[in-house]
Each structure stands twice: as C-alpha cells, then as structure tokens.
C-alpha cells in the first residue's frame, strides 16, 4: 500500500484495520468456516495477487530468475552430494539463546550456543558457547545535572529498543564464525546467508568478506517465510508442488534496500560471486534458501536428498537434527534464573527488580 510521505508508514495499514473491524460472536474463533469474510478476502485480494505473481514467474527466463522442477534440477550433482553426505563433508550449523538478554541498569548480559553436526557426528554435535555483555553508556557519561541525566536516559531507551536486534546480530555472527572455522567445505546455515543485521554492521561486513575468501559453499535455509521479504512470500505462495523459483540476486535486493547508503552499497557491489534467493515447494509447504549461483544445482540436490521425512518440514535433516540437539539440551530459563540469583546475592534489590513478575505468581 502506498502512503503519503507526510504520514507515518503504517498510517494507511492501521486505518485499513480500523475500517475493516467488526464485532463477532463468542463462538467465532471456534468456527471460522462459518465466516464468509475469510473466503471473500482470499478471492478478492490474495488470489488476485497470486495469479499476477504466477504470470510473472512463468514469464521469467533469465539466468538469475527462472522456474525449475525441484525434483529433477541438479540431478547431475546427485552423486557428488551423496558422497559428501556420506563422508561427513557437509556441516549444519544452528544456534540458540543460552542466556536470554538480561538487563541491569546500564548493562545487558547475553549468552549463545552454536551447534555444528555432520552425518558422522549426528548424535554428538560440537557446541560452542559464548557469553557477552554490553554497556549502553560509559560511566563518565552519566552526568551530575538532571538535564543531561534525562537526555542520557532517553538515549538509553532508544538504544534498548534495538535489544533484540543486537542479540540476534551477535548470534548470527557467532554462527558464521563457526561456519568459517569448521573443516567442512559445504556449510548449511539456519536462515539466510546474508542478514540485514550483519550487513549494517562494519564488523559484520568484515565477517562476510572473510566468509567469501574461504572458498566454501554456504547454503542458508529459510524455514519460515512469515518474516521474510514480501517478494519471497508472494512467489513462494504462487509455487506449485515440486517447483522452485530463482527469485533474484541477493546483492541487487540489498542494493535497492540500502540505496542511500553509499558505503554499504559499495561493499555489496565488491562481493565476489553472485548469490541468489530461491523459493521452493518440495511438497505442500514452501521454503527458501540462499546460495552462490554457481552452487545452485548442488544446493537443490542436497535439499532434495537430505530432506527431513517430517511432513511440512522437509528441510535438511542435518539442520533439523542440530536444532533438536540444541533445544533438547538447553534450559535457558533455568540459566537465567541462576544468573539473576547471583545478581541478588550481590545486590538483592536489583536482582528482585529484574526478575519477571510472572515468576512471583
């Protein structure tokens, strides 16, 4: 939806939500099938968009944008992929929060665990634990007069609004450090290879430059398209079963997104190799992945051969396994409670203040 430049970006969306509100009965959420509005909206809006996107997809025929048969594309790489899977030459990397972000007054603590497995160590993954803390303001900045103090606190509020962003960026950074250091030449990542979080950080761009210099094959699997690019969701929802669609070069997408940032655009343009975003529907549910265009046939063969047998979760079994290990062996809430207990021993009131009030119910 286009919006006037003088309004907030979500004004039109919010106004649309207000205009379409209506009271419903108490049984509405128990019986959606009786509500005709859902079907009407699908037919009038989403299905119309889907048809148009499908037309565009079928007409695409460039080397970086085309439809393909997911079941046959890359068959010439099947033997190589099968050998790599069997020999443990392919690593899968995922991560989880070990210590959720825990805020004190001017400091936050955070811990992350990164798991790495191959077909040779499915039952005993390598796990790298990293703990960090960040300080939002230097002690000398906490000035003596009230004006500076309130200004500083306002800035602190603004910085802490990005709390989820910095911790996610830190976790993504640690995953890629392990991807660089592991001995395998092919690495599966949980999520896109390139993330906006890391691209916007100087240290993140340096990390990517090091990744590209390794000569490794990086394949990022996007399991949930709900928070993905709109164009990824639209094209994925327009795929038929057993189809894939090469969407676009990733560099071009980010150059459009960072059109006003010369330093980021120049860096993106200097990256070696061409990476692409691909959506695919192996069965009923659609997924996406990123890889170098030169590795596309290998990547499709790998995604097909190592697909999990779990219905509607046909991601690589290696990724599903490392995720299972991380979730099964981690109790981040217990670790956080232990951490807060240590804070209470040093400063009881501060420890009580940062404890989630739900823990007292």
Secondary structure, 3 states (H helix, E strand, C coil): CCCCCCCCCCHHHHHHHHHCCCCCCCCHHHCHHHCHHHHHHHHHHHHHHHHHHHHHHHHCEECCEEEEECCCCCHHHHHHHHHHHHHCCEEEEEEEEEEEEEECCCEEEEEEEEEEECCCCCCCCEEEEEEEEEECCCHHHCCCCHHHHHHHHHHHHHHHCCHHHHHHHHHHHHHHHHHHHCCCCEEEEECCCCCHHHHCCHHHHHHHHHHHHCCCEEEEEECCCCCCCHHHHHHHHCCCCCEEEEEEEHHHHHHHHCCCCHHHHHHHHHCCCCEEEEEEECCCCCEEEEEEHHHHHHHHHHHHHCECCCCCCCCEHHHHHHHHHHHHHCCHHHHHHHHHHHHHHHCHHHHHHCCCHHHHC
